[in-house]
Amino acid sequence: MSLVGNLATGDGMDLTQFLDRGASLRTVTVGSRSDFERMNRVVSQHRLRPVIDRIFPFDEAPDAFTYFAQGAHFGKVVIRH
């Protein structure tokens, strides 16, 4: 399991029970708020947009996962909700 950020305070998950089951927990560092704001300014300034390979309607989500698993896509595979 990956933990992205940890901003919550107070009572949380009992890590003893989690680790007793042989699970592993890895933290993911995502950078500072100023890094995030700077990244967003660059994205906006240069009008960067993700490359979208294909968009599936929500009712075709299983087909989207199959398509993604085949690995032939170039860019994002999107499921529209």
Summary of the structure (lengths in Angstrom):
residues: 81
radius of gyration: 18.6
end to end distance: 25.8
largest distance: 48.5
contacts: 130
relative contact order: 0.14
helix: 40%
strand: 21%
